[in-house]
Amino acid sequence: MESRGLAADYLEDMPDLVTRRDRAAAALGLDLPDQAEVLARLREVAVGVGESFVLAFPPEDHAYAPLVKD
């Protein structure tokens, strides 16, 4: 999966990122969701909000095309 490869590349540059993230979440009392839940929520927001929201470019009054389509 492409995202796993990108994550591995990112972690090469910052190998303690997961430890730092977990420590910050614990200090804030947060329960972190797993990757599948995060991606599902991101898609829901991107697609769901996009249905009722149109971003327009005011000077020309043209609507932008949605970034994520269902």
KOLVOFI-376388 format. One record per atom (N, C-alpha, C, O, CB): atom name; residue in three letters; x, y, z. Coordinates in nm, 4 decimals. Glycine has a CB too. Layout:
// KOLVOFI-376388
   at    aa          X          Y          Z
   CA   ALA          X          Y          Z
...
This chain:
// KOLVOFI-376388
   at    aa          X          Y          Z
    N   MET     0.0840    -0.1178     0.0000
   CA   MET     0.0000     0.0000     0.0000
    C   MET     0.0887     0.1245     0.0000
    O   MET     0.1869     0.1300     0.0741
   CB   MET    -0.0957    -0.0004     0.1218
    N   GLU     0.0562     0.2221    -0.0803
   CA   GLU     0.1391     0.3407    -0.0964
    C   GLU     0.1540     0.4185     0.0336
    O   GLU     0.2627     0.4684     0.0629
   CB   GLU     0.0811     0.4302    -0.2031
    N   SER     0.0470     0.4299     0.1123
   CA   SER     0.0549     0.5075     0.2356
    C   SER     0.1515     0.4457     0.3358
    O   SER     0.2160     0.5180     0.4118
   CB   SER    -0.0825     0.5202     0.2981
    N   ARG     0.1625     0.3139     0.3370
   CA   ARG     0.2590     0.2489     0.4278
    C   ARG     0.4014     0.2825     0.3888
    O   ARG     0.4866     0.3060     0.4745
   CB   ARG     0.2398     0.0967     0.4277
    N   GLY     0.4263     0.2846     0.2599
   CA   GLY     0.5596     0.3207     0.2120
    C   GLY     0.5954     0.4642     0.2460
    O   GLY     0.7079     0.4934     0.2867
   CB   GLY     0.5686     0.3000     0.0625
    N   LEU     0.4990     0.5533     0.2289
   CA   LEU     0.5219     0.6931     0.2620
    C   LEU     0.5440     0.7104     0.4124
    O   LEU     0.6296     0.7883     0.4544
   CB   LEU     0.4038     0.7790     0.2153
    N   ALA     0.4669     0.6380     0.4926
   CA   ALA     0.4831     0.6446     0.6382
    C   ALA     0.6212     0.5951     0.6786
    O   ALA     0.6855     0.6543     0.7654
   CB   ALA     0.3741     0.5619     0.7091
    N   ALA     0.6670     0.4876     0.6168
   CA   ALA     0.7997     0.4343     0.6479
    C   ALA     0.9085     0.5357     0.6117
    O   ALA     1.0039     0.5541     0.6873
   CB   ALA     0.8233     0.3015     0.5728
    N   ASP     0.8944     0.6005     0.4974
   CA   ASP     0.9907     0.7034     0.4571
    C   ASP     0.9916     0.8183     0.5575
    O   ASP     1.0976     0.8685     0.5948
   CB   ASP     0.9577     0.7563     0.3159
    N   TYR     0.8739     0.8589     0.6002
   CA   TYR     0.8628     0.9690     0.6962
    C   TYR     0.9270     0.9316     0.8285
    O   TYR     0.9966     1.0130     0.8893
   CB   TYR     0.7160     1.0073     0.7180
    N   LEU     0.9038     0.8081     0.8737
   CA   LEU     0.9592     0.7639     1.0012
    C   LEU     1.1115     0.7486     0.9962
    O   LEU     1.1771     0.7545     1.1002
   CB   LEU     0.8958     0.6322     1.0420
    N   GLU     1.1678     0.7294     0.8782
   CA   GLU     1.3132     0.7271     0.8657
    C   GLU     1.3725     0.8612     0.9079
    O   GLU     1.4782     0.8670     0.9708
   CB   GLU     1.3544     0.6933     0.7213
    N   ASP     1.3029     0.9682     0.8722
   CA   ASP     1.3501     1.1022     0.9059
    C   ASP     1.3224     1.1387     1.0516
    O   ASP     1.3933     1.2210     1.1094
   CB   ASP     1.2852     1.2040     0.8146
    N   MET     1.2208     1.0787     1.1103
   CA   MET     1.1803     1.1098     1.2469
    C   MET     1.1455     0.9804     1.3198
    O   MET     1.0281     0.9552     1.3471
   CB   MET     1.0598     1.2079     1.2481
    N   PRO     1.2447     0.8982     1.3517
   CA   PRO     1.2177     0.7650     1.4064
    C   PRO     1.1455     0.7627     1.5406
    O   PRO     1.0838     0.6619     1.5751
   CB   PRO     1.3449     0.6923     1.4206
    N   ASP     1.1518     0.8712     1.6169
   CA   ASP     1.0847     0.8737     1.7466
    C   ASP     0.9451     0.9366     1.7401
    O   ASP     0.8859     0.9662     1.8439
   CB   ASP     1.1696     0.9492     1.8463
    N   LEU     0.8930     0.9568     1.6210
   CA   LEU     0.7636     1.0226     1.6047
    C   LEU     0.6515     0.9489     1.6773
    O   LEU     0.5713     1.0121     1.7460
   CB   LEU     0.7298     1.0345     1.4577
    N   VAL     0.6442     0.8188     1.6637
   CA   VAL     0.5365     0.7409     1.7267
    C   VAL     0.5454     0.7520     1.8782
    O   VAL     0.4432     0.7682     1.9449
   CB   VAL     0.5433     0.5924     1.6835
    N   THR     0.6649     0.7434     1.9329
   CA   THR     0.6838     0.7563     2.0777
    C   THR     0.6410     0.8940     2.1248
    O   THR     0.5731     0.9071     2.2267
   CB   THR     0.8302     0.7305     2.1160
    N   ARG     0.6805     0.9965     2.0510
   CA   ARG     0.6441     1.1339     2.0883
    C   ARG     0.4927     1.1547     2.0781
    O   ARG     0.4323     1.2187     2.1641
   CB   ARG     0.7180     1.2358     1.9983
    N   ARG     0.4322     1.1001     1.9724
   CA   ARG     0.2875     1.1118     1.9544
    C   ARG     0.2134     1.0441     2.0690
    O   ARG     0.1203     1.1008     2.1261
   CB   ARG     0.2447     1.0506     1.8201
    N   ASP     0.2554     0.9233     2.1017
   CA   ASP     0.1894     0.8490     2.2099
    C   ASP     0.2056     0.9188     2.3447
    O   ASP     0.1122     0.9227     2.4247
   CB   ASP     0.2454     0.7069     2.2183
    N   ARG     0.3237     0.9734     2.3693
   CA   ARG     0.3478     1.0455     2.4948
    C   ARG     0.2597     1.1706     2.5028
    O   ARG     0.2028     1.1990     2.6082
   CB   ARG     0.4973     1.0844     2.5072
    N   ALA     0.2481     1.2448     2.3938
   CA   ALA     0.1633     1.3644     2.3914
    C   ALA     0.0162     1.3272     2.4111
    O   ALA    -0.0556     1.3947     2.4849
   CB   ALA     0.1814     1.4404     2.2584
    N   ALA    -0.0283     1.2206     2.3458
   CA   ALA    -0.1679     1.1769     2.3602
    C   ALA    -0.1965     1.1360     2.5048
    O   ALA    -0.3016     1.1695     2.5594
   CB   ALA    -0.1984     1.0590     2.2643
    N   ALA    -0.1027     1.0636     2.5664
   CA   ALA    -0.1212     1.0220     2.7054
    C   ALA    -0.1266     1.1431     2.7975
    O   ALA    -0.2086     1.1471     2.8892
   CB   ALA    -0.0084     0.9274     2.7490
    N   ALA    -0.0408     1.2414     2.7746
   CA   ALA    -0.0395     1.3620     2.8578
    C   ALA    -0.1699     1.4402     2.8458
    O   ALA    -0.2134     1.5051     2.9409
   CB   ALA     0.0782     1.4514     2.8194
    N   LEU    -0.2313     1.4336     2.7289
   CA   LEU    -0.3574     1.5041     2.7058
    C   LEU    -0.4806     1.4191     2.7355
    O   LEU    -0.5937     1.4668     2.7263
   CB   LEU    -0.3632     1.5517     2.5635
    N   GLY    -0.4576     1.2935     2.7711
   CA   GLY    -0.5690     1.2039     2.8007
    C   GLY    -0.6486     1.1640     2.6778
    O   GLY    -0.7696     1.1432     2.6858
   CB   GLY    -0.6604     1.2680     2.8996
    N   LEU    -0.5809     1.1532     2.5641
   CA   LEU    -0.6482     1.1194     2.4388
    C   LEU    -0.6309     0.9722     2.4043
    O   LEU    -0.5236     0.9152     2.4243
   CB   LEU    -0.5952     1.2061     2.3252
    N   ASP    -0.7363     0.9114     2.3526
   CA   ASP    -0.7287     0.7772     2.2957
    C   ASP    -0.7162     0.7939     2.1447
    O   ASP    -0.8049     0.8498     2.0802
   CB   ASP    -0.8547     0.6893     2.3345
    N   LEU    -0.6076     0.7460     2.0897
   CA   LEU    -0.5852     0.7630     1.9464
    C   LEU    -0.6546     0.6531     1.8677
    O   LEU    -0.6438     0.5355     1.9027
   CB   LEU    -0.4353     0.7638     1.9150
    N   PRO    -0.7262     0.6901     1.7613
   CA   PRO    -0.7895     0.5889     1.6761
    C   PRO    -0.6842     0.5204     1.5898
    O   PRO    -0.5738     0.5720     1.5726
   CB   PRO    -0.8994     0.6526     1.5869
    N   ASP    -0.7192     0.4036     1.5354
   CA   ASP    -0.6256     0.3366     1.4463
    C   ASP    -0.6326     0.4001     1.3071
    O   ASP    -0.7208     0.4813     1.2794
   CB   ASP    -0.6559     0.1847     1.4390
    N   GLN    -0.5396     0.3626     1.2210
   CA   GLN    -0.5284     0.4242     1.0898
    C   GLN    -0.6557     0.4067     1.0059
    O   GLN    -0.6966     0.4996     0.9363
   CB   GLN    -0.4097     0.3658     1.0161
    N   ALA    -0.7175     0.2907     1.0118
   CA   ALA    -0.8387     0.2667     0.9325
    C   ALA    -0.9509     0.3615     0.9752
    O   ALA    -1.0228     0.4150     0.8907
   CB   ALA    -0.8848     0.1197     0.9470
    N   GLU    -0.9658     0.3822     1.1053
   CA   GLU    -1.0705     0.4727     1.1546
    C   GLU    -1.0420     0.6164     1.1124
    O   GLU    -1.1334     0.6894     1.0742
   CB   GLU    -1.0819     0.4640     1.3080
    N   VAL    -0.9165     0.6566     1.1193
   CA   VAL    -0.8796     0.7926     1.0792
    C   VAL    -0.9108     0.8147     0.9317
    O   VAL    -0.9682     0.9172     0.8948
   CB   VAL    -0.7299     0.8189     1.1067
    N   LEU    -0.8735     0.7196     0.8478
   CA   LEU    -0.8996     0.7340     0.7043
    C   LEU    -1.0488     0.7338     0.6730
    O   LEU    -1.0937     0.8070     0.5848
   CB   LEU    -0.8309     0.6223     0.6272
    N   ALA    -1.1258     0.6523     0.7443
   CA   ALA    -1.2711     0.6498     0.7239
    C   ALA    -1.3334     0.7834     0.7642
    O   ALA    -1.4219     0.8341     0.6954
   CB   ALA    -1.3352     0.5347     0.8046
    N   ARG    -1.2876     0.8400     0.8750
   CA   ARG    -1.3398     0.9689     0.9202
    C   ARG    -1.3015     1.0800     0.8242
    O   ARG    -1.3822     1.1684     0.7953
   CB   ARG    -1.2888     1.0011     1.0603
    N   LEU    -1.1774     1.0757     0.7744
   CA   LEU    -1.1320     1.1759     0.6783
    C   LEU    -1.2169     1.1720     0.5517
    O   LEU    -1.2584     1.2759     0.5005
   CB   LEU    -0.9841     1.1537     0.6436
    N   ARG    -1.2422     1.0521     0.5021
   CA   ARG    -1.3237     1.0376     0.3815
    C   ARG    -1.4668     1.0863     0.4049
    O   ARG    -1.5259     1.1525     0.3195
   CB   ARG    -1.3248     0.8915     0.3355
    N   GLU    -1.5210     1.0525     0.5211
   CA   GLU    -1.6575     1.0946     0.5552
    C   GLU    -1.6683     1.2470     0.5555
    O   GLU    -1.7640     1.3032     0.5022
   CB   GLU    -1.6989     1.0382     0.6930
    N   VAL    -1.5709     1.3126     0.6151
   CA   VAL    -1.5727     1.4586     0.6203
    C   VAL    -1.5509     1.5179     0.4815
    O   VAL    -1.6208     1.6111     0.4418
   CB   VAL    -1.4654     1.5103     0.7175
    N   ALA    -1.4543     1.4641     0.4079
   CA   ALA    -1.4240     1.5183     0.2756
    C   ALA    -1.5414     1.5033     0.1801
    O   ALA    -1.5715     1.5952     0.1040
   CB   ALA    -1.3016     1.4500     0.2176
    N   VAL    -1.6077     1.3884     0.1833
   CA   VAL    -1.7191     1.3640     0.0925
    C   VAL    -1.8484     1.4235     0.1473
    O   VAL    -1.9230     1.4880     0.0736
   CB   VAL    -1.7363     1.2139     0.0683
    N   GLY    -1.8750     1.4029     0.2738
   CA   GLY    -2.0004     1.4501     0.3342
    C   GLY    -2.0125     1.6010     0.3374
    O   GLY    -2.1152     1.6561     0.2976
   CB   GLY    -2.0128     1.3974     0.4738
    N   VAL    -1.9086     1.6684     0.3842
   CA   VAL    -1.9121     1.8141     0.3902
    C   VAL    -1.9139     1.8715     0.2500
    O   VAL    -1.9792     1.9727     0.2242
   CB   VAL    -1.7921     1.8688     0.4691
    N   GLY    -1.8421     1.8069     0.1595
   CA   GLY    -1.8344     1.8558     0.0230
    C   GLY    -1.9680     1.8597    -0.0482
    O   GLY    -1.9868     1.9392    -0.1403
   CB   GLY    -1.7406     1.7719    -0.0543
    N   GLU    -2.0607     1.7754    -0.0071
   CA   GLU    -2.1923     1.7724    -0.0714
    C   GLU    -2.2713     1.9002    -0.0442
    O   GLU    -2.3484     1.9443    -0.1294
   CB   GLU    -2.2717     1.6513    -0.0232
    N   SER    -2.2528     1.9596     0.0730
   CA   SER    -2.3320     2.0772     0.1087
    C   SER    -2.2500     2.2060     0.1088
    O   SER    -2.3004     2.3114     0.1475
   CB   SER    -2.3945     2.0573     0.2444
    N   PHE    -2.1255     2.1982     0.0663
   CA   PHE    -2.0379     2.3143     0.0708
    C   PHE    -1.9731     2.3327    -0.0653
    O   PHE    -1.9151     2.2394    -0.1208
   CB   PHE    -1.9306     2.2993     0.1813
    N   VAL    -1.9832     2.4519    -0.1176
   CA   VAL    -1.9214     2.4827    -0.2466
    C   VAL    -1.8231     2.5968    -0.2264
    O   VAL    -1.8613     2.7056    -0.1833
   CB   VAL    -2.0288     2.5198    -0.3543
    N   LEU    -1.6983     2.5723    -0.2570
   CA   LEU    -1.5969     2.6751    -0.2464
    C   LEU    -1.5926     2.7513    -0.3778
    O   LEU    -1.5691     2.6930    -0.4837
   CB   LEU    -1.4581     2.6144    -0.2117
    N   ALA    -1.6151     2.8802    -0.3705
   CA   ALA    -1.6195     2.9620    -0.4918
    C   ALA    -1.5006     3.0573    -0.4943
    O   ALA    -1.4503     3.0990    -0.3899
   CB   ALA    -1.7525     3.0410    -0.5003
    N   PHE    -1.4574     3.0904    -0.6130
   CA   PHE    -1.3516     3.1876    -0.6339
    C   PHE    -1.4214     3.3201    -0.6637
    O   PHE    -1.4625     3.3440    -0.7772
   CB   PHE    -1.2529     3.1443    -0.7508
    N   PRO    -1.4353     3.4069    -0.5624
   CA   PRO    -1.5190     3.5261    -0.5750
    C   PRO    -1.4924     3.6184    -0.6936
    O   PRO    -1.5886     3.6602    -0.7581
   CB   PRO    -1.5052     3.6038    -0.4545
    N   PRO    -1.3662     3.6532    -0.7267
   CA   PRO    -1.3501     3.7493    -0.8370
    C   PRO    -1.4164     3.7052    -0.9678
    O   PRO    -1.4666     3.7879    -1.0440
   CB   PRO    -1.2035     3.7729    -0.8620
    N   GLU    -1.4160     3.5762    -0.9922
   CA   GLU    -1.4762     3.5275    -1.1158
    C   GLU    -1.6047     3.4508    -1.0897
    O   GLU    -1.6740     3.4110    -1.1834
   CB   GLU    -1.3782     3.4395    -1.1904
    N   ASP    -1.6368     3.4301    -0.9617
   CA   ASP    -1.7579     3.3598    -0.9198
    C   ASP    -1.7699     3.2200    -0.9799
    O   ASP    -1.8788     3.1774    -1.0183
   CB   ASP    -1.8789     3.4408    -0.9572
    N   HIS    -1.6588     3.1498    -0.9878
   CA   HIS    -1.6570     3.0129    -1.0367
    C   HIS    -1.6372     2.9192    -0.9181
    O   HIS    -1.5530     2.9440    -0.8318
   CB   HIS    -1.5455     2.9926    -1.1433
    N   ALA    -1.7141     2.8129    -0.9146
   CA   ALA    -1.6999     2.7146    -0.8068
    C   ALA    -1.5832     2.6210    -0.8365
    O   ALA    -1.5635     2.5789    -0.9505
   CB   ALA    -1.8307     2.6336    -0.7886
    N   TYR    -1.5061     2.5889    -0.7326
   CA   TYR    -1.4002     2.4905    -0.7465
    C   TYR    -1.4602     2.3513    -0.7515
    O   TYR    -1.5639     2.3263    -0.6901
   CB   TYR    -1.2991     2.5019    -0.6314
    N   ALA    -1.3975     2.2618    -0.8226
   CA   ALA    -1.4416     2.1220    -0.8259
    C   ALA    -1.4025     2.0563    -0.6926
    O   ALA    -1.2979     2.0892    -0.6367
   CB   ALA    -1.3780     2.0445    -0.9486
    N   PRO    -1.4839     1.9651    -0.6418
   CA   PRO    -1.4476     1.8978    -0.5172
    C   PRO    -1.3207     1.8147    -0.5333
    O   PRO    -1.2959     1.7567    -0.6390
   CB   PRO    -1.5622     1.8089    -0.4701
    N   LEU    -1.2407     1.8099    -0.4267
   CA   LEU    -1.1168     1.7317    -0.4305
    C   LEU    -1.1445     1.5819    -0.4221
    O   LEU    -1.0744     1.5013    -0.4833
   CB   LEU    -1.0244     1.7737    -0.3165
    N   VAL    -1.2478     1.5454    -0.3454
   CA   VAL    -1.2816     1.4046    -0.3250
    C   VAL    -1.4228     1.3833    -0.3749
    O   VAL    -1.5155     1.4541    -0.3357
   CB   VAL    -1.2679     1.3626    -0.1748
    N   LYS    -1.4379     1.2852    -0.4616
   CA   LYS    -1.5708     1.2552    -0.5129
    C   LYS    -1.6087     1.1147    -0.4715
    O   LYS    -1.5241     1.0254    -0.4678
   CB   LYS    -1.5765     1.2708    -0.6666
    N   ASP    -1.7338     1.0952    -0.4409
   CA   ASP    -1.7819     0.9646    -0.3979
    C   ASP    -1.8125     0.8779    -0.5175
    O   ASP    -1.8545     0.7633    -0.5015
   CB   ASP    -1.9054     0.9785    -0.3097
